[in-house]
Amino acid sequence: MTSGASYSGGINSLGFDRAPADTRVVVAMSGGVDSSVTAALLKEEGYDVVGITLQLYDHGVAVQKKGSCCAGQDIHDARRVADELGIPHYVLDYESRFKNHVMEEFADSYIKGETPIPCVRCNQTVKFKDLLDTARDLGADCMATGHYVQRRIGADGKAQLVRGVDSGKDQSYFLFATTQVQMDFLRFPLGHLDKAQTRDHAERFGLTVADKPDSQDICFVPEGRYVDVIERLRPGALEPGDIVDIDGNVLGQHEGIVKYTIGQRRGIGIGGTDEPLYVVKLNPAKKQVIVGPKEALLTTAIGVKDVNWIGDPVPAEGLMVTAKIRSTRPGVPARLFMEGTRVRLVLEVAEAGVSPGQAAVFYEGDRVLGGGWIDRAESADPRLAAA
């Protein structure tokens, strides 16, 4: 970005017909290098920058953990960066909202036999909802984040969500729930950069977080021990039951379905079988963990609920899309049929390990058309339909 002093009229880099100095932008500052560089770049260009950090989880606990976001150290780091840049900075206590909308739902989702993605829910129900309202209350023209996604204006004049240039850091899967109204207000200054370039900027600005590692853990799940979190939030929720094969034969017992995920092979708690067995389905009503051979994991069609659609209307005969059904897996070709606020995806090639509770995100090239929550996986094995 160039210095604000070079502005000579017209549309500025954030899309407003005014000088950067007359454009207020709130930056969501997590205390990490990405959001810190976002604030620094916008300040360098001359924008009226205000930093906001959310306290989402008890920092008295979180500060003891490395690699988690929204912890006490992160709030301290965000404040230090704001001081270095000379911008106003506010810390908002969103602990109760976060607990109600993210943590509680996380526990309930596992109890229902699902595999949730709390970071998406956090964006959907806290960061890109409540925080955007706060930014408007502060008189912001827009809000900027450090996500590696891009914002593009389509031929119809509407903002579109597009993959980040750095395929290894692209975060579009996690932002599928961003609505059109939110897209109009959001900006993503790092979407055209890769991580190395971002760190180069951090060093150029002399930011104290330049070498800070990326966060890895879910902020309220220390060391990935999600079962401990569920037991604390839902005492007594871990009910024992049977481990059965896809024909209904009892092979063993388990101590709670929340300890299992679709596609799991190790640590199931059974042995002595002729072939490797995988968790292919969870039945919370019967308290059953259902196991089967690897081919029983194959899914041919997927039901998706609570769809956020920001693409063009879908024709009656369906729309060919690239569907990404896990954050770590490449997209697969599928035909999408819109059914009100639901979508039915018919996969061109069967996919393994599809789990209710995960997100399905739909792309047309690099553009995000929308996404929703998987609540049904149609197996190629008819025995699983009745299980």
Secondary structure, 3 states (H helix, E strand, C coil): CCCHHHCCCCCCCCCCCCCHHHCEEEEECCCCHHHHHHHHHHHHHCCEEEEEEEECCCHHHHCCCCCECCCHHHHHHHHHHHHHHCCCEEEEECHHHHHHHHHHHHHHHHHCCCCCCHHHHHHHHHHCCHHHHHHHHCCCCEEECCCCEEEEECCCCCEEEEECCCCCCCCHHHHCCCCHHHHHHEECCCCCCCHHHHHHHHHHHCCCCCCCCCCCECCCCHHHCHHHHHHHHCCCCCCCEEEEECCCCEEEEECCHHHCCCCCCCCCCCCCCCCCCEEEEEECCCCEEEEECHHHHEEEEEEEEEEEECCCCCCCCCEEEEEECCCCCCCEEEEEEEECCEEEEEEEEEEECCCCCCEEEEEECCEEEEEEEEEEEEECCHHHCCC
